[in-house]
Amino acid sequence: MFSDDQPVSITGYITLSLGGEIYIFQDVTGVIHVEIDQDANNAQNQSRYPRRN
């Protein structure tokens, strides 16, 4: 089990932004909600992910 703020490595796609730091992540095994801290994601351009209204 992972605790909050513990780095993990996963392979797949962020398919949707739910707002804030919550995203839908998908791979061949299924779909999960993930939280990606803004400070950990500074190098990425989040505007490329579709946003749920």
N, CA, C and O of each residue as an XYZ file, in Angstrom:
212
protein
N       0.841     -1.178      0.000
C       0.000      0.000      0.000
C       0.881      1.234      0.000
O       1.909      1.273      0.676
N       0.475      2.243     -0.761
C       1.218      3.491     -0.856
C       0.601      4.545      0.039
O      -0.620      4.609      0.189
N       1.438      5.360      0.626
C       0.935      6.497      1.400
C       0.854      7.710      0.491
O       1.424      7.720     -0.600
N       0.145      8.728      0.944
C       0.029      9.969      0.187
C       1.414     10.576     -0.009
O       2.257     10.516      0.885
N       1.641     11.153     -1.169
C       2.893     11.823     -1.522
C       4.055     10.875     -1.753
O       5.201     11.321     -1.800
N       3.801      9.587     -1.899
C       4.869      8.654     -2.244
C       4.916      8.524     -3.757
O       3.896      8.219     -4.376
N       6.088      8.751     -4.377
C       6.171      8.644     -5.832
C       5.913      7.220     -6.309
O       6.304      6.247     -5.664
N       5.248      7.124     -7.453
C       5.025      5.840     -8.108
C       5.313      6.011     -9.585
O       5.341      7.132    -10.094
N       5.523      4.914    -10.265
C       5.731      4.941    -11.705
C       4.654      4.073    -12.347
O       4.511      2.897    -12.015
N       3.901      4.664    -13.268
C       2.847      3.942    -13.968
C       2.960      4.240    -15.458
O       3.502      5.272    -15.852
N       2.452      3.344    -16.273
C       2.497      3.520    -17.723
C       1.081      3.494    -18.257
O       0.323      2.559    -17.998
N       0.729      4.527    -19.006
C      -0.605      4.631    -19.568
C      -0.856      6.066    -19.998
O       0.063      6.769    -20.419
N      -2.108      6.495    -19.888
C      -2.494      7.806    -20.396
C      -3.375      8.546    -19.409
O      -4.253      7.959    -18.778
N      -3.133      9.839    -19.282
C      -4.082     10.707    -18.590
C      -5.115     11.088    -19.638
O      -4.790     11.727    -20.639
N      -6.356     10.693    -19.405
C      -7.375     10.879    -20.435
C      -8.305     12.043    -20.163
O      -8.972     12.524    -21.079
N      -8.364     12.513    -18.910
C      -9.318     13.575    -18.583
C      -8.898     14.280    -17.310
O      -8.468     13.637    -16.353
N      -9.020     15.606    -17.293
C      -8.833     16.388    -16.073
C     -10.189     16.574    -15.416
O     -11.142     17.016    -16.058
N     -10.275     16.235    -14.128
C     -11.526     16.424    -13.394
C     -11.526     17.753    -12.648
O     -12.489     18.078    -11.953
N     -10.460     18.513    -12.789
C     -10.337     19.798    -12.113
C      -9.362     19.687    -10.952
O      -9.175     18.617    -10.374
N      -8.755     20.800    -10.628
C      -7.760     20.786     -9.559
C      -6.609     19.881     -9.936
O      -6.041     20.015    -11.020
N      -6.261     18.967     -9.058
C      -5.148     18.061     -9.282
C      -5.610     16.631     -9.546
O      -4.807     15.701     -9.467
N      -6.896     16.442     -9.859
C      -7.463     15.107    -10.051
C      -7.622     14.824    -11.548
O      -8.171     15.633    -12.297
N      -7.126     13.652    -11.960
C      -7.159     13.248    -13.360
C      -7.657     11.808    -13.458
O      -7.588     11.044    -12.495
N      -8.154     11.458    -14.632
C      -8.471     10.063    -14.923
C      -7.295      9.493    -15.700
O      -6.880     10.041    -16.721
N      -6.771      8.392    -15.203
C      -5.641      7.703    -15.806
C      -6.134      6.361    -16.325
O      -6.912      5.680    -15.657
N      -5.679      5.977    -17.524
C      -6.123      4.727    -18.125
C      -4.942      3.963    -18.693
O      -4.031      4.539    -19.287
N      -4.980      2.652    -18.499
C      -4.026      1.760    -19.161
C      -4.777      0.506    -19.597
O      -6.006      0.469    -19.546
N      -4.049     -0.512    -20.021
C      -4.711     -1.714    -20.545
C      -5.483     -2.483    -19.475
O      -6.345     -3.297    -19.806
N      -5.187     -2.238    -18.193
C      -5.862     -2.958    -17.115
C      -7.119     -2.264    -16.614
O      -7.941     -2.892    -15.948
N      -7.287     -0.966    -16.924
C      -8.479     -0.262    -16.461
C      -8.258      1.224    -16.284
O      -7.359      1.819    -16.878
N      -9.111      1.812    -15.442
C      -9.151      3.262    -15.237
C      -9.110      3.540    -13.738
O      -9.773      2.863    -12.953
N      -8.310      4.563    -13.342
C      -8.286      5.014    -11.951
C      -8.250      6.538    -11.912
O      -7.886      7.186    -12.893
N      -8.630      7.097    -10.776
C      -8.453      8.528    -10.525
C      -7.097      8.707     -9.865
O      -6.734      7.957     -8.959
N      -6.349      9.706    -10.324
C      -5.044      9.989     -9.730
C      -4.979     11.460     -9.339
O      -5.621     12.310     -9.955
N      -4.201     11.742     -8.317
C      -3.930     13.117     -7.908
C      -2.487     13.416     -8.260
O      -1.574     12.717     -7.822
N      -2.284     14.460     -9.053
C      -0.937     14.861     -9.446
C      -0.727     16.272     -8.922
O      -1.349     17.217     -9.406
N       0.145     16.414     -7.937
C       0.411     17.722     -7.348
C       0.953     18.674     -8.404
O       1.794     18.297     -9.220
N       0.469     19.900     -8.383
C       0.900     20.906     -9.353
C       2.416     21.104     -9.308
O       3.054     21.209    -10.356
N       2.998     21.156     -8.111
C       4.442     21.380     -8.008
C       5.249     20.212     -8.558
O       6.398     20.400     -8.959
N       4.686     19.026     -8.587
C       5.370     17.860     -9.159
C       5.167     17.780    -10.662
O       5.820     16.981    -11.333
N       4.276     18.591    -11.196
C       3.896     18.511    -12.600
C       4.238     19.794    -13.355
O       3.659     20.049    -14.411
N       5.150     20.597    -12.851
C       5.460     21.886    -13.465
C       5.953     21.768    -14.896
O       5.741     22.685    -15.690
N       6.600     20.677    -15.246
C       7.165     20.543    -16.592
C       6.113     20.191    -17.634
O       6.383     20.289    -18.831
N       4.929     19.785    -17.211
C       3.898     19.357    -18.148
C       2.911     20.496    -18.423
O       2.647     21.326    -17.553
N       2.381     20.523    -19.623
C       1.351     21.490    -19.992
C      -0.005     20.824    -19.830
O      -0.404     20.020    -20.672
N      -0.715     21.147    -18.761
C      -1.965     20.467    -18.465
C      -3.101     20.867    -19.397
O      -4.125     20.185    -19.428
N      -2.958     21.934    -20.146
C      -4.040     22.371    -21.027
C      -4.289     21.374    -22.150
O      -5.309     21.473    -22.832
N      -3.399     20.425    -22.362
C      -3.612     19.455    -23.439
C      -4.582     18.357    -23.061
O      -5.005     17.596    -23.931
N      -4.954     18.247    -21.782
C      -5.892     17.227    -21.346
C      -7.306     17.760    -21.409
O      -7.542     18.884    -20.966
N      -8.267     17.006    -21.940
C      -9.644     17.458    -21.942
C     -10.119     17.679    -20.514
O      -9.708     16.961    -19.603
N     -10.969     18.652    -20.319
C     -11.466     18.956    -18.984
C     -12.937     18.622    -18.879
O     -13.720     18.929    -19.778
N     -13.307     17.996    -17.786
C     -14.704     17.645    -17.544
C     -15.428     18.849    -16.972
O     -14.947     19.467    -16.022
N     -16.573     19.190    -17.533
C     -17.349     20.348    -17.029
C     -18.359     19.944    -16.006
O     -19.086     20.792    -15.487
